[in-house]
Each structure stands twice: as C-alpha cells, then as structure tokens.
Amino acid sequence: MTVAEDIAKYLVETKFEDIPEQTVEKQKDLLIDTIGVALGGSKATGVKEVIDLLKGMGGKKESTILVDGGKVPSVHAAMANSLMAHSLDFDDMHEEAGIHGNVSVIPAALAMAESAGGIDGKTFLTAIILGVDLVCRMGLAIPLSRGWHATTTFGIFGAAASSSKILGLDEEKVIHALGIAYCQSSGNRQGRLEGALTKRLQPALASKAGLFSSILASQGITGPREIFEGDWGMLRLYGDPQHSEDREKVFENLMRGLGQRFLGDQLSIKPFPSCKATHTSIDAVLNLLKQYRIKPEEVEEVEVSVSKGCFGTVGHPFEVRTNPQVDAQFSIPYTVATALLKGEVDLEDFTESAIREPERLEMAKRVKVSVDPNLQEPSTNVVNLESRIVLRAGGKAYSYQSSISKGHPDQPMDRDEILSKFEGCLRFGTSFPPQRGKKIFSALLNIEEVKDIRSIIRLLR
C-alpha cells in the first residue's frame, strides 16, 4: 500500500468512539479558540476586501461567512473564514512542527458541514481531529526545503481530510482527494519577510483548495496515489535534501501511532496576538517586570538573544511599512516594547494608531535583538523559540531565559483563560452582545451533543 492509502484507510475507519476523551476535550478548546480568533479577525486589514470580492462573485449560497452573515459557495466561505482566523496571528501553533494546526482545517470543515447539512457534533469533531492530526504529522515528519510555509503546504491536506470525512467519502475517493490536494499544495515565506498580506491569505487558500479537492474527488476526479513517496512525490520534490535522505525514517515518523495518538493534543494556544516566535521574549519581559517591579521609564536597553531563524522572522529593528499590523505581529522589538510599557500585550496593541504611538516607537529602539549561534533550529520547518533576555534598568542588569511560554501544553491556558480570550476577541471584532458570546462558548463546549452544526453557525452571523 502507498502511504496515502494507509492514511485514507485511517481517515475512513476512525470513529468518534475511537478518540480518547482528553483529545476530544483539547479539540473543543482549540475549536473555541479558532472560532474566537476568526470572529476577532473579521475587521482585520484585507478581510473586508476579500469578503466583498467573494460575495461579488456570486454562486450557490451554501455556507456562511462568519460575522458578515452572507452565504457563498462552500469553497469561498472556507477561504473567508480561514483568512479571518489567521489575520490576527492569534491562532494555535504546534511548536515542534512549526505549524498552525487548525486554521485551514476548521473553516473547511465548517463550510462543508453547513453545505452538506445534517452533520452532528461528533462527526464534525472527528473530522477536524483527524484533519489536524494529519497536518501536525506532516509538519513533524517531512522537512521542507527552506522557504516553504509549512502551515499552508501541509494545511491543504488537513482541509481535504476533514472535508472528505464530513462528505463520507470511501477510501478510494479519499486517496484521490489527497492526491488532488497535492497538486495544489503551495505556500512560501516571502510575504512574511516583506510584511505582505499574503502571509495571512495563504492558509485561507489552502482551506479553500483542500475543501475543493474533496468535492472534486466525490465527483470521480482522480489524483496521484504516491503523493509522498513517488519519484515526484512530496518528499523528493518539496523535501530538504539534507534532512530527507532517510526516506524510511520520514515515513515511519509520519505513520507512528496513527489512530492511537492524536497530535492536536500537542498544540499551543496563544495568549498574545503575534507570531509565536515573539512569545518567549514577551513572556521573559513580563516575568522580569513582575519579579522586580521595573518601571518603563527606568528601562535603558533590552538585549534579546535568539536563533538565526527566529531573528530572520521577528528580530529585525522595528519598521512600519505598508502593512503596520503585520510588521508589529512579526517584531520582537515592538512586542517587547509594548510589554514594557503596558505590562501586557493584547489585540488593541496591533491597531495602526497604537503601532504608530511615538512612545512605543521610541521604546522599540531600545530593544536590541541579536543571533546566538548556539541556538540551532531543529529542522527547516521550525524556528527555535528560546529567548535569552538582559534588561538594563536603573543602572542594574536583569536576566531571564525562556524556552516555552504560556499556552504551551506544559504550561496550558485553562478554560477560564480560554473564555477570557474568546470574549476579548468578540469585543474586538464584533458587536455581539456578551450573552451571545456565552451562548456560543457553551454550544462549542458541548458540541458533541449538537444534532446539526448549522445550529451553531446561526449564532456566528
């Protein structure tokens, strides 16, 4: 059997009853988090323009664009809602795989469930758990050549997997859905380097294409079968030659524990709306402020040491370019400066008016980021997140080293903290009254009891 055939068999045969309770509970947290950040992102830069464009294209009114309430073809709803979910850079992260797990999967599954109708909560949860597990497995096992954006490159397969599960495709058609997804698998990091809006758009394109792959397969369109191990399969074509030579090991890692352990359990939920590579630095500074009660006016300089990959992603001196929100989301100097000034970092700090505040820009200049050559990247997919901080204030030097931050599975956010984040996202991105937010939270928390996912979608318009 090919690798895709084994994966298809697993996707088709796994039932809700086969999934551990702890995985179900973790996925409910991740679902709440993803829906929350999507609602919060409904007003983010570029979202309205994309939504207007998609609605203007017309087509069958199958699935709902969240908050907006307009109905569009399912593929367009998946794209719009995924864009919203990634726009704030507040969505979950598999730190070891360097990948956002749910952002392409849940919007595709939500759109497909609404389009298909009659999809209950258990079926929906099973579909997204399997899709997210596949995305994370691929991120861990397949080292991409430098420059690919793993969330997008692998996210399309999770979207195809979850959509296929909701459609009830058989093994043969699931194989073809994955093959069709491979023909469209893409995504690169150049937009992130330049602060372009394509950074937030790429996972949305993967969500749309993954859903469309399952629809095409359902209509008898075929795709390649050896999409992983073939002569022009993903490992040989997309894989980094320095890390992909041991093909058997790659495939062993991809398939290890399939159907027995679910890698969505390993996802981190973000407490700060910025790139995960900024979080350990933010966390370190907040700990120093709390421990030593340092006042902003006392801060002379902050020295931050990070890996080469982290520096390339978020370490450069802060500069406001054409998309200030993206610039701020991907900046240790800006996020650390904000933490120093406010003692927290939240959604309001990424509005353009906040970003351009002279006090923040001045403080950001005091944050100096450098490369520590001893901090190596574990793979081409992953940025080393460890930060070493030396904060100089009032003539004294304070140091802190951090390798994980709040939200990591070893330091998780509890349900109250997840609710607080959810409510903050709703206040930021919607005019929903507080009672509506509590109703949505409760419905998602008890989603396995829902008879038809469309009853929840009605709450999200």
C-alpha positions as CSV (number, residue, x, y, z in Angstrom):
1,M,0.0,0.0,0.0
2,T,1.1,3.6,-0.6
3,V,1.4,6.0,2.3
4,A,-1.7,7.8,1.1
5,E,-3.6,4.6,1.0
6,D,-2.7,3.9,4.6
7,I,-3.7,7.4,5.7
8,A,-7.0,7.1,3.7
9,K,-7.9,3.9,5.5
10,Y,-7.2,5.5,8.8
11,L,-9.4,8.5,7.9
12,V,-12.3,6.4,6.8
13,E,-12.2,3.8,9.6
14,T,-11.7,6.1,12.7
15,K,-14.9,6.8,14.6
16,F,-15.6,9.3,17.3
17,E,-15.6,6.4,19.9
18,D,-12.0,5.6,18.9
19,I,-10.8,9.0,20.0
20,P,-9.5,9.5,23.6
21,E,-11.6,11.8,25.8
22,Q,-8.6,14.0,26.5
23,T,-8.2,14.6,22.8
24,V,-11.9,15.5,22.4
25,E,-11.6,18.0,25.2
26,K,-8.4,19.5,23.8
27,Q,-10.0,19.8,20.4
28,K,-13.0,21.6,21.9
29,D,-10.6,24.1,23.4
30,L,-9.0,24.5,20.0
31,L,-12.3,24.9,18.3
32,I,-13.4,27.6,20.7
33,D,-10.1,29.3,20.2
34,T,-10.2,29.2,16.4
35,I,-13.8,30.4,16.2
36,G,-12.9,33.2,18.6
37,V,-9.9,34.5,16.7
38,A,-11.9,34.2,13.5
39,L,-14.6,36.4,14.9
40,G,-11.9,38.8,16.3
41,G,-10.3,38.9,12.9
42,S,-13.4,39.9,11.0
43,K,-12.2,43.5,10.8
44,A,-8.6,42.9,10.2
45,T,-6.8,44.5,7.3
46,G,-7.7,42.9,4.0
47,V,-10.6,40.8,5.3
48,K,-13.4,43.1,4.1
49,E,-11.9,43.4,0.7
50,V,-11.6,39.7,0.2
51,I,-15.2,39.1,1.6
52,D,-16.6,41.7,-0.8
53,L,-14.8,40.1,-3.7
54,L,-16.0,36.6,-2.9
55,K,-19.6,37.8,-2.4
56,G,-19.4,39.7,-5.6
57,M,-18.5,36.6,-7.5
58,G,-22.0,35.1,-6.7
59,G,-22.6,31.4,-6.9
60,K,-24.6,28.9,-4.9
61,K,-25.4,30.1,-1.4
62,E,-24.1,27.1,0.5
63,S,-22.1,28.3,3.5
64,T,-21.9,31.3,5.8
65,I,-19.2,33.9,6.1
66,L,-18.8,34.4,9.9
67,V,-20.0,37.7,11.4
68,D,-20.8,39.1,7.9
69,G,-23.6,36.5,7.6
70,G,-23.5,36.4,3.8
71,K,-23.9,33.0,2.1
72,V,-21.5,31.9,-0.7
73,P,-20.2,28.7,-2.3
74,S,-18.6,26.5,0.4
75,V,-15.1,26.9,-1.0
76,H,-15.4,30.7,-0.7
77,A,-16.8,30.5,2.9
78,A,-13.8,28.3,3.8
79,M,-11.4,30.9,2.3
80,A,-13.0,33.9,4.0
81,N,-13.3,32.3,7.5
82,S,-9.8,30.9,7.4
83,L,-8.5,34.4,6.4
84,M,-10.3,35.8,9.4
85,A,-8.9,33.1,11.7
86,H,-5.3,33.8,10.7
87,S,-5.3,37.6,10.3
88,L,-4.6,38.4,14.0
89,D,-1.8,35.8,14.2
90,F,-3.6,34.6,17.3
91,D,-4.4,31.0,16.2
92,D,-2.9,27.9,17.7
93,M,0.6,26.5,17.0
94,H,2.4,23.2,17.0
95,E,5.7,24.4,18.2
96,E,7.7,21.3,17.4
97,A,6.3,21.1,13.9
98,G,6.3,24.9,13.3
99,I,2.8,24.8,12.0
100,H,-0.7,26.3,12.7
101,G,-2.8,23.3,13.1
102,N,-6.5,24.3,12.9
103,V,-6.6,27.4,10.7
104,S,-7.0,25.6,7.4
105,V,-8.9,22.7,8.8
106,I,-11.8,24.1,10.9
107,P,-13.0,26.7,8.3
108,A,-13.1,24.0,5.6
109,A,-14.9,21.5,7.8
110,L,-17.4,24.2,9.0
111,A,-18.2,25.2,5.4
112,M,-18.6,21.6,4.3
113,A,-20.8,20.7,7.3
114,E,-23.1,23.6,6.5
115,S,-23.2,22.8,2.8
116,A,-23.9,19.1,3.4
117,G,-26.4,19.6,6.2
118,G,-27.3,17.2,9.0
119,I,-23.8,16.9,10.3
120,D,-23.8,16.3,14.0
121,G,-21.2,17.4,16.5
122,K,-19.5,14.1,16.9
123,T,-19.0,13.7,13.2
124,F,-17.7,17.3,13.0
125,L,-15.3,16.8,15.9
126,T,-14.0,13.6,14.5
127,A,-13.3,15.2,11.1
128,I,-11.4,18.2,12.5
129,I,-9.4,16.0,14.9
130,L,-8.3,13.7,12.0
131,G,-7.5,16.7,9.8
132,V,-5.4,18.5,12.4
133,D,-3.6,15.3,13.3
134,L,-2.6,14.8,9.7
135,V,-1.4,18.4,9.3
136,C,0.8,18.1,12.5
137,R,2.1,14.7,11.5
138,M,3.3,16.0,8.1
139,G,4.8,19.1,9.8
140,L,6.8,16.9,12.2
141,A,7.8,14.2,9.7
142,I,8.5,16.0,6.4
143,P,11.4,18.5,6.5
144,L,10.6,21.0,3.7
145,S,13.2,22.9,1.7
146,R,13.8,26.3,3.1
147,G,11.2,28.9,2.1
148,W,8.1,26.8,2.1
149,H,5.3,27.9,4.5
150,A,4.5,24.7,6.3
151,T,1.1,25.8,7.6
152,T,-0.1,26.3,4.0
153,T,1.9,23.5,2.3
154,F,0.5,20.9,4.7
155,G,-2.7,22.6,5.8
156,I,-4.4,21.8,2.5
157,F,-4.2,18.1,3.3
158,G,-5.9,18.6,6.7
159,A,-8.6,20.6,5.0
160,A,-9.1,17.8,2.4
161,A,-9.1,15.1,5.1
162,S,-11.7,16.8,7.3
163,S,-13.9,17.7,4.3
164,S,-13.7,14.2,3.0
165,K,-14.7,12.8,6.4
166,I,-17.7,15.0,6.5
167,L,-18.7,14.1,3.0
168,G,-18.4,10.4,3.9
169,L,-16.1,9.6,1.1
170,D,-14.8,6.0,0.8
171,E,-11.1,5.1,0.9
172,E,-10.6,5.3,-2.8
173,K,-12.1,8.8,-3.1
174,V,-10.2,9.9,0.0
175,I,-6.9,8.8,-1.7
176,H,-7.9,10.9,-4.7
177,A,-8.8,13.9,-2.6
178,L,-5.3,13.8,-1.0
179,G,-3.8,13.4,-4.5
180,I,-5.8,16.4,-5.8
181,A,-4.7,18.4,-2.8
182,Y,-1.1,17.6,-3.5
183,C,-1.5,19.0,-7.0
184,Q,-2.3,22.4,-5.3
185,S,-0.1,22.3,-2.3
186,S,1.9,25.5,-2.1
187,G,2.8,28.4,0.2
188,N,6.0,30.3,0.8
189,R,7.6,32.7,3.4
190,Q,8.4,35.6,1.2
191,G,5.3,37.5,2.0
192,R,6.1,37.2,5.7
193,L,9.6,38.7,5.2
194,E,8.1,41.7,3.3
195,G,5.1,42.2,5.7
196,A,2.6,41.4,2.8
197,L,-1.0,40.4,3.4
198,T,-0.4,37.2,1.6
199,K,1.0,35.9,4.9
200,R,-2.5,35.8,6.3
201,L,-4.0,34.8,3.0
202,Q,-2.1,31.6,2.3
203,P,-3.7,29.3,4.8
204,A,-7.1,30.5,3.5
205,L,-6.1,29.5,0.0
206,A,-5.2,26.1,1.4
207,S,-8.5,25.7,3.2
208,K,-10.4,26.6,0.0
209,A,-8.3,24.2,-2.1
210,G,-8.5,21.4,0.4
211,L,-12.3,21.5,0.5
212,F,-12.5,21.7,-3.3
213,S,-10.2,18.7,-3.5
214,S,-12.7,16.6,-1.6
215,I,-15.6,17.8,-3.8
216,L,-13.7,17.0,-7.0
217,A,-12.9,13.5,-5.6
218,S,-16.5,13.0,-4.8
219,Q,-17.3,13.6,-8.4
220,G,-14.9,11.0,-9.7
221,I,-11.9,13.2,-10.4
222,T,-8.7,11.2,-9.7
223,G,-5.3,12.3,-8.3
224,P,-1.9,10.6,-7.9
225,R,-1.5,7.9,-5.3
226,E,2.2,8.1,-4.5
227,I,2.0,11.7,-3.3
228,F,4.5,11.2,-0.5
229,E,7.0,8.5,-1.8
230,G,6.7,8.8,-5.6
231,D,9.5,9.9,-7.9
232,W,7.9,13.4,-7.9
233,G,6.2,13.0,-4.6
234,M,6.4,15.5,-1.8
235,L,9.5,14.1,-0.1
236,R,11.6,14.3,-3.2
237,L,10.2,17.4,-4.7
238,Y,9.5,19.6,-1.6
239,G,11.8,17.9,0.9
240,D,15.0,19.4,2.1
241,P,17.7,17.1,0.7
242,Q,19.9,17.5,3.8
243,H,17.1,16.1,6.1
244,S,15.1,13.8,3.8
245,E,17.7,11.2,2.7
246,D,16.4,8.6,5.2
247,R,13.1,8.1,3.5
248,E,12.1,5.1,5.7
249,K,12.6,7.2,8.8
250,V,10.5,10.0,7.4
251,F,7.6,7.7,6.7
252,E,8.0,5.9,9.9
253,N,7.7,9.2,11.8
254,L,4.7,10.1,9.7
255,M,2.8,6.9,10.4
256,R,3.9,6.3,14.0
257,G,1.0,5.8,16.4
258,L,-1.6,6.6,13.6
259,G,-5.0,6.2,15.1
260,Q,-3.6,5.8,18.6
261,R,-2.2,9.2,19.4
262,F,-3.5,12.5,18.1
263,L,-1.0,15.3,17.6
264,G,-3.6,18.1,18.1
265,D,-3.0,17.4,21.8
266,Q,0.4,19.0,21.4
267,L,-0.9,22.3,20.1
268,S,-0.2,25.6,22.0
269,I,-3.0,28.2,22.4
270,K,-1.6,31.7,22.1
271,P,-2.1,34.3,24.9
272,F,-0.6,37.1,22.7
273,P,-1.8,38.1,19.2
274,S,1.6,37.9,17.5
275,C,4.0,35.5,15.9
276,K,4.8,32.6,18.3
277,A,8.5,33.4,17.8
278,T,7.9,36.6,19.8
279,H,6.2,34.9,22.8
280,T,9.1,33.7,24.8
281,S,10.6,37.2,24.7
282,I,7.3,38.8,25.7
283,D,6.9,36.2,28.5
284,A,10.5,36.8,29.7
285,V,10.0,40.6,29.9
286,L,6.6,40.2,31.7
287,N,8.3,37.9,34.3
288,L,11.1,40.4,34.9
289,L,8.6,43.2,35.3
290,K,6.6,41.2,37.8
291,Q,9.6,39.9,39.7
292,Y,11.5,43.2,40.0
293,R,8.7,45.8,39.6
294,I,10.6,47.7,36.9
295,K,9.1,50.9,35.6
296,P,9.1,51.7,31.9
297,E,10.9,55.0,32.4
298,E,13.7,53.1,34.1
299,V,14.4,50.9,31.1
300,E,17.7,51.8,29.3
301,E,18.0,48.8,27.0
302,V,16.8,45.3,26.4
303,E,19.2,42.8,24.8
304,V,17.4,39.7,23.3
305,S,19.4,36.7,22.0
306,V,17.6,34.3,19.7
307,S,18.3,31.8,17.0
308,K,19.2,32.7,13.4
309,G,15.7,31.6,12.2
310,C,14.0,33.5,14.9
311,F,16.0,36.6,14.1
312,G,15.1,36.4,10.4
313,T,11.4,36.0,11.3
314,V,10.9,38.6,14.1
315,G,14.3,40.0,15.2
316,H,15.0,42.9,12.8
317,P,14.7,46.5,14.1
318,F,11.1,47.6,14.0
319,E,10.0,49.4,10.9
320,V,6.5,50.4,9.9
321,R,6.0,49.6,6.2
322,T,2.9,49.2,4.1
323,N,1.0,46.9,6.5
324,P,1.7,48.1,10.1
325,Q,-0.3,45.3,11.7
326,V,1.8,42.6,10.1
327,D,5.0,44.5,10.9
328,A,4.0,44.6,14.6
329,Q,2.9,41.0,14.7
330,F,6.3,39.9,13.5
331,S,8.6,42.0,15.7
332,I,10.3,41.3,19.0
333,P,11.3,45.0,19.4
334,Y,7.7,46.1,19.0
335,T,6.0,43.4,21.2
336,V,8.7,43.6,23.9
337,A,8.4,47.4,23.9
338,T,4.6,47.1,24.3
339,A,5.0,44.6,27.2
340,L,7.4,47.1,28.9
341,L,5.0,50.0,28.5
342,K,1.8,48.2,29.4
343,G,2.6,45.1,31.3
344,E,0.6,43.1,28.8
345,V,0.2,42.6,25.0
346,D,-3.3,42.4,23.6
347,L,-5.4,43.0,20.5
348,E,-5.7,46.7,20.8
349,D,-1.9,47.0,20.6
350,F,-2.0,45.9,17.0
351,T,-4.2,48.7,15.7
352,E,-2.4,51.2,13.5
353,S,-3.0,54.0,15.9
354,A,-1.3,52.1,18.7
355,I,1.6,50.9,16.5
356,R,2.4,54.5,15.5
357,E,2.5,55.9,19.0
358,P,5.8,57.8,19.5
359,E,6.3,56.3,22.9
360,R,6.2,52.7,21.6
361,L,8.4,53.5,18.6
362,E,10.9,55.1,20.9
363,M,10.9,52.1,23.3
364,A,11.2,49.7,20.4
365,K,14.5,51.3,19.5
366,R,15.8,50.3,23.0
367,V,15.2,46.6,22.2
368,K,18.2,45.1,20.5
369,V,18.0,41.6,19.1
370,S,21.0,39.5,18.1
371,V,21.7,36.0,17.0
372,D,23.0,33.4,19.4
373,P,24.8,30.8,17.2
374,N,24.4,28.2,19.9
375,L,20.6,28.2,19.4
376,Q,20.1,26.0,16.4
377,E,16.9,25.3,14.5
378,P,15.6,21.7,15.0
379,S,14.6,21.5,11.3
380,T,13.9,23.6,8.2
381,N,10.2,23.8,9.2
382,V,10.8,25.1,12.7
383,V,12.1,28.3,14.3
384,N,13.9,27.8,17.7
385,L,11.7,29.8,20.1
386,E,14.1,30.1,23.0
387,S,15.0,33.7,24.1
388,R,17.7,35.0,26.4
389,I,17.0,38.5,27.8
390,V,19.2,41.0,29.5
391,L,17.2,44.0,30.7
392,R,19.1,47.1,31.8
393,A,17.2,49.5,34.0
394,G,18.1,51.9,36.7
395,G,21.8,51.1,36.4
396,K,21.1,47.4,37.0
397,A,21.0,44.3,34.7
398,Y,18.3,41.7,35.0
399,S,18.4,38.5,33.0
400,Y,15.9,35.8,32.1
401,Q,15.9,32.8,29.8
402,S,12.7,31.2,28.4
403,S,12.2,28.2,26.1
404,I,8.4,27.9,26.5
405,S,5.7,30.4,27.3
406,K,2.1,30.5,28.5
407,G,-0.2,28.4,26.3
408,H,2.3,25.6,25.6
409,P,0.9,22.1,26.6
410,D,3.4,22.1,29.5
411,Q,2.0,25.5,30.6
412,P,-1.5,25.5,29.3
413,M,-4.3,28.0,29.3
414,D,-7.2,26.8,31.4
415,R,-10.9,27.1,30.4
416,D,-11.3,30.4,32.2
417,E,-8.4,31.9,30.4
418,I,-9.7,30.5,27.0
419,L,-13.1,32.0,27.8
420,S,-11.4,35.4,28.6
421,K,-9.5,35.3,25.3
422,F,-12.7,34.3,23.4
423,E,-14.7,37.2,24.9
424,G,-11.8,39.6,24.1
425,C,-11.8,38.5,20.5
426,L,-15.6,39.0,20.3
427,R,-15.4,42.5,21.7
428,F,-12.6,43.4,19.3
429,G,-14.1,42.1,16.1
430,T,-17.9,42.0,16.5
431,S,-20.8,43.8,18.0
432,F,-22.2,40.6,19.5
433,P,-23.7,41.2,23.0
434,P,-21.9,39.4,25.9
435,Q,-24.8,37.0,26.3
436,R,-24.4,35.8,22.7
437,G,-20.7,35.2,23.3
438,K,-21.5,33.0,26.3
439,K,-24.1,31.1,24.3
440,I,-21.6,30.4,21.5
441,F,-18.9,29.3,24.1
442,S,-21.4,26.9,25.7
443,A,-22.5,25.5,22.4
444,L,-18.9,24.8,21.3
445,L,-18.0,23.4,24.7
446,N,-20.9,20.9,24.3
447,I,-20.6,20.4,20.6
448,E,-20.7,16.6,20.8
449,E,-24.4,16.9,21.8
450,V,-25.3,19.1,18.8
451,K,-27.6,17.4,16.2
452,D,-26.7,19.7,13.3
453,I,-23.7,22.0,13.1
454,R,-25.9,24.6,11.3
455,S,-27.5,25.5,14.7
456,I,-24.1,26.8,15.9
457,I,-23.4,28.6,12.6
458,R,-26.6,30.6,13.0
459,L,-25.1,32.0,16.3
460,L,-22.0,33.2,14.4
461,R,-23.6,35.6,12.0
